[in-house]
Amino acid sequence: MRVRDSVVVVTGASSGIGRATALACAAHGAAVVLAARREDALQEVVHQCEAAGGSALAVPTDVTDADAVQGLARRAVEGFGRIDVWVNCAAVTAFAPFQEIPLGDFRRILDVNIMGYVHGARAALPYLRDQGKGVLIDVSSIVSAVPQPYTHAYSMTKAAVRVLGASLRQELWLDGATHVKVCTVLPATIDTPFFDHTANYTGRKAKALPPVYSAERVARTIVNLIRVPRREVIVGPMGRSLVMQMKVAPGLTERQMALQVDKAHLYRTKPAPATDGNLFTPAPGTGSVSGGWHGKRRTALRRAASAALLTGGVLMARRWAR
């Protein structure tokens, strides 16, 4: 499918991967429908998309509200005549020991990250099926395949997103809707404001787990999926290495990930108060693509940690192949 002149709906478009995706699609001449809770941030993205050469429409939407997501789809069709691509990208997370996260926070993460995607798929697929073609793209994470401690709800939701994609592909195939494609993107750690907005009950400030890749890298992957849909795509070489390592040495990989998260995903010397982050109330401001993390992985300690994971995966794969 051509990106130019396509109509692309993006949830979570106010910041991070969603915002980068909207801007990338607009730069390729798409009409972009932007959804998130922050109207001021969405209006800023509208201006940026139009400056990049595309058309844009902001539709403030809470993806946990099924009726609101249906309204988002209707607004897209009213504004641009159809829907060609729907990108489910809105997500939230929390860092907390399992026994200490409030159950209301846990449920909210499941509601946003799972039901938000369900609402998006149910809103988009009737339009895609009626016109006989289109692409549904779900942004998952490598933690769907390589879980980590302290973010139990988030890892669970990202695994559910992968399952949802596979089930939808099967159902579409059984129904003969072979020109409606469902793709799942599994990014590694991405430079976005995500880690500044997280709920946190660990007592330690969260940071991006190195190595950190740019949100634009994920956006380019999504643009390529619009052109040539694929079932699943991992973004980031370290992500591919970890997924491979998890297949051949799951116990070792779980222990390595536990140590890395405890050592490099949470500051040891920067305390943080308990907070529910942006789970229930959007973060203030007009948003941004970057969180300022990209490039910080270049310290010797972080390079060594990343190299250790990569080397371990390669060695275990070689042993498995013998």
C-alpha positions as a printed Julia matrix, in Angstrom:
322×3 Matrix{Float64}:
   0.0     0.0    0.0
   1.19    3.52  -0.72
   1.67    5.74   2.31
   1.0     8.88   0.26
  -2.7     9.76   0.3
  -3.44    7.0    2.83
  -5.6     7.79   5.86
  -3.76    6.72   9.02
  -5.25    6.73  12.53
  -2.68    6.76  15.35
  -3.55    6.36  19.02
  -1.08    7.56  21.61
  -0.12   10.29  19.14
   0.71   12.99  21.69
   4.24   11.74  22.41
   6.87    9.08  21.83
   6.4     6.39  19.2
   2.85    7.47  18.35
   3.92   11.05  17.7
   6.95    9.96  15.68
   4.73    7.66  13.62
   2.22   10.42  12.9
   5.0    12.77  11.78
   6.63   10.09   9.6
   3.33    9.28   7.87
   2.61   12.97   7.34
   6.07   13.46   5.84
   5.18   10.77   3.3
   1.98   12.58   2.32
  -0.58   10.71   4.45
  -3.64   12.17   6.12
  -3.2    11.47   9.81
  -5.89   11.27  12.48
  -4.33   11.84  15.9
  -5.75   10.38  19.11
  -4.65   10.83  22.72
  -6.02   12.36  25.91
  -4.11   15.68  25.68
  -5.81   18.04  23.25
  -3.1    20.72  23.52
  -0.44   18.18  22.65
  -2.5    16.86  19.73
  -2.92   20.34  18.3
   0.84   20.8   18.42
   1.26   17.54  16.48
  -1.33   18.72  13.94
   0.8    21.78  13.21
   3.93   19.64  12.9
   2.22   17.16  10.57
   0.95   19.95   8.33
   4.42   21.52   8.28
   5.8    18.12   7.23
   3.49   18.02   4.22
   0.53   15.96   5.41
  -3.02   16.63   6.54
  -3.97   16.07  10.16
  -7.02   15.94  12.41
  -6.89   15.87  16.22
  -9.51   13.8   18.04
  -9.0    13.76  21.84
  -9.71   10.18  22.88
  -9.35    7.97  25.94
  -8.85    4.5   24.44
 -10.4     2.82  27.49
 -13.75    4.28  26.37
 -15.1     1.99  23.64
 -17.69    4.54  22.48
 -15.0     7.23  22.21
 -12.85    4.96  20.04
 -15.81    4.21  17.8
 -16.3     7.97  17.56
 -12.63    8.34  16.61
 -13.15    5.98  13.67
 -16.26    7.88  12.57
 -14.42   11.21  12.75
 -11.64    9.78  10.58
 -14.13    8.65   7.92
 -16.08   11.91   8.1
 -12.89   13.92   7.77
 -11.04   11.93   5.1
 -13.53    9.48   3.61
 -12.04    6.2    4.79
  -9.49    4.47   7.04
  -6.52    2.73   5.4
  -4.28    2.17   8.41
  -4.93    2.03  12.15
  -1.96    2.13  14.53
  -2.65    1.1   18.14
   0.11    2.76  20.13
  -1.35    4.2   23.36
   0.22    2.57  26.42
   1.02    3.17  30.09
   3.16    1.35  32.64
   4.18    1.14  36.29
   7.31    0.08  38.13
   6.53   -1.65  41.41
   7.18   -4.82  43.42
   4.26   -7.13  42.72
   2.76   -6.94  46.22
   3.02   -3.15  46.38
   1.34   -1.86  43.22
  -2.24   -0.72  43.92
  -4.69   -3.06  42.25
  -6.47   -0.09  40.7
  -3.23    0.88  38.95
  -2.7    -2.7   37.78
  -6.2    -2.83  36.3
  -5.76    0.55  34.61
  -2.66   -0.7   32.77
  -4.58   -3.75  31.57
  -7.48   -1.53  30.51
  -5.36    0.92  28.51
  -2.88   -1.5   26.98
  -5.21   -4.42  26.22
  -8.75   -3.08  26.02
  -7.51    0.07  24.3
  -6.14   -2.11  21.52
  -9.29   -4.24  21.48
 -11.39   -1.1   21.13
  -9.13    0.11  18.33
  -9.33   -3.18  16.43
 -13.11   -3.38  16.79
 -13.45    0.19  15.52
 -11.06   -0.16  12.59
 -11.63   -3.65  11.21
 -15.22   -3.16   9.96
 -14.04   -0.27   7.78
 -11.0    -2.19   6.52
 -13.06   -5.29   5.76
 -15.79   -3.34   3.99
 -13.3    -1.71   1.64
 -11.46   -5.03   1.18
  -8.01   -3.87   2.26
  -6.07   -2.05   4.94
  -3.53   -2.53   7.72
  -3.96   -2.77  11.48
  -0.64   -2.24  13.3
  -0.28   -2.99  17.01
   2.75   -1.74  18.93
   3.79   -4.43  21.41
   7.27   -4.75  22.99
  10.1    -7.22  23.32
   9.0    -7.65  26.95
   6.13   -9.68  25.47
   8.78  -12.32  24.74
  11.38  -11.42  27.4
   9.5   -10.3   30.53
  11.13   -8.27  33.27
  10.57   -7.7   36.99
   8.69   -4.72  38.45
   6.58   -4.14  35.31
   4.35   -7.21  35.54
   1.18   -5.6   34.19
   2.95   -3.98  31.25
   4.69   -7.21  30.21
   1.4    -9.09  30.48
  -0.37   -6.59  28.26
   2.29   -6.64  25.59
   2.1   -10.44  25.44
  -1.67  -10.14  25.09
  -1.21   -7.74  22.17
   0.86  -10.35  20.31
  -1.82  -12.98  20.91
  -4.54  -10.61  19.74
  -2.66   -9.98  16.5
  -2.16  -13.68  15.8
  -5.81  -14.49  16.52
  -7.05  -11.69  14.27
  -4.8   -12.82  11.42
  -6.22  -16.33  11.69
  -9.8   -15.13  11.75
  -9.31  -12.82   8.77
  -7.72  -15.69   6.83
 -10.62  -18.01   7.64
 -13.06  -15.36   6.45
 -11.17  -14.81   3.21
 -10.26  -11.22   4.1
  -6.69  -11.77   2.96
  -6.07   -8.17   1.93
  -6.66   -6.91   5.47
  -3.34   -7.25   7.25
  -2.53   -7.3   10.98
   1.04   -6.5   11.99
   2.72   -6.44  15.4
   5.77   -4.32  16.21
   8.08   -5.32  19.08
  10.38   -2.41  19.97
  13.3    -2.71  22.36
  13.96    0.26  24.69
  12.96    3.44  22.87
  13.84    7.06  23.61
  10.48    8.57  24.59
   9.05   10.42  27.62
   7.51    7.08  28.69
   9.89    6.58  31.61
   9.22   10.06  32.99
   5.46    9.45  32.93
   5.44    6.0   34.54
   3.7     5.13  37.76
   6.33    4.12  40.28
   6.24    2.41  43.68
   9.85    1.18  43.88
  11.24    4.21  45.7
  13.83    4.54  42.9
  13.59    6.78  39.86
  13.07    4.91  36.58
  15.3     5.34  33.54
  15.54    3.84  30.07
  17.22    0.43  30.0
  20.18    0.55  27.58
  20.69    0.26  24.72
  18.17    2.93  23.72
  16.89    3.36  20.16
  15.15    6.38  18.67
  11.38    6.6   18.3
  11.96    7.57  14.67
  13.44    4.12  14.11
  10.16    2.53  15.17
   8.22    5.02  13.06
  10.24    4.04   9.97
   9.42    0.4   10.68
   5.71    1.23  10.86
   5.86    3.17   7.59
   7.53    0.16   5.96
   4.8    -2.13   7.33
   2.18    0.04   5.68
   3.99   -0.48   2.38
   4.8    -4.17   2.89
   2.9    -5.72   5.81
   4.63   -8.43   7.88
   3.35  -10.49  10.8
   5.84   -9.35  13.46
   8.87   -7.1   13.41
  11.38   -6.54  16.21
  12.95   -3.08  16.32
  16.51   -2.9   17.64
  19.37   -5.42  17.34
  19.5    -5.99  21.09
  15.82   -6.84  21.07
  16.38   -9.48  18.4
  19.28  -10.92  20.38
  17.25  -11.12  23.6
  14.31  -12.8   21.89
  16.65  -15.38  20.38
  18.38  -15.92  23.71
  15.04  -16.39  25.45
  14.19  -19.2   23.04
  17.42  -21.14  23.57
  18.18  -20.37  27.23
  15.07  -19.07  28.99
  16.29  -19.59  32.55
  19.58  -17.8   31.96
  17.85  -15.0   30.1
  15.34  -14.47  32.9
  18.14  -14.12  35.44
  20.14  -11.78  33.21
  17.1    -9.61  32.6
  16.31   -9.48  36.31
  19.83   -8.26  37.09
  19.85   -5.74  34.24
  16.51   -4.23  35.22
  17.5    -3.94  38.86
  20.88   -2.43  37.97
  20.15   -0.3   34.92
  16.38    0.38  34.72
  16.12    1.98  38.15
  18.56    4.49  39.65
  20.21    3.32  42.85
  20.96    6.84  44.09
  17.92    8.8   42.86
  14.89    8.23  45.1
  11.39    8.73  43.74
   8.11    9.29  45.57
   5.21    6.9   45.05
   3.14    8.1   42.11
   0.47    6.85  39.73
   2.17    8.78  36.92
  -0.03    9.35  33.89
  -2.28    6.34  34.46
  -5.39    8.36  35.25
  -4.37   11.94  34.4
  -2.4    12.88  31.26
   1.06   14.33  31.74
   1.12   18.13  31.42
   2.52   20.02  28.46
   2.41   19.67  24.7
   4.43   16.45  24.59
   7.47   15.4   22.6
   8.88   12.48  20.63
  12.08   12.11  22.64
  12.63   11.67  26.34
  16.28   12.63  26.11
  17.58    9.1   26.66
  19.11    8.36  23.26
  22.92    8.38  23.36
  23.15    7.96  27.13
  23.89    4.28  26.63
  27.37    5.15  25.42
  29.03    5.01  28.82
  31.51    2.17  29.27
  29.39    0.45  31.91
  26.28    0.39  29.76
  28.16   -0.72  26.67
  29.62   -3.56  28.68
  26.2    -4.59  30.0
  24.69   -4.61  26.51
  27.66   -6.51  25.09
  27.35   -9.11  27.84
  23.74   -9.8   26.95
  24.52  -10.0   23.24
  27.53  -12.28  23.76
  25.54  -14.54  26.06
  22.82  -14.91  23.46
  25.28  -15.73  20.69
  27.14  -18.29  22.82
  23.97  -20.03  23.89
  22.71  -20.12  20.32
  25.96  -21.73  19.19
  25.73  -24.35  21.93
  22.16  -25.09  20.94
  23.16  -25.52  17.31
  25.81  -28.17  18.13
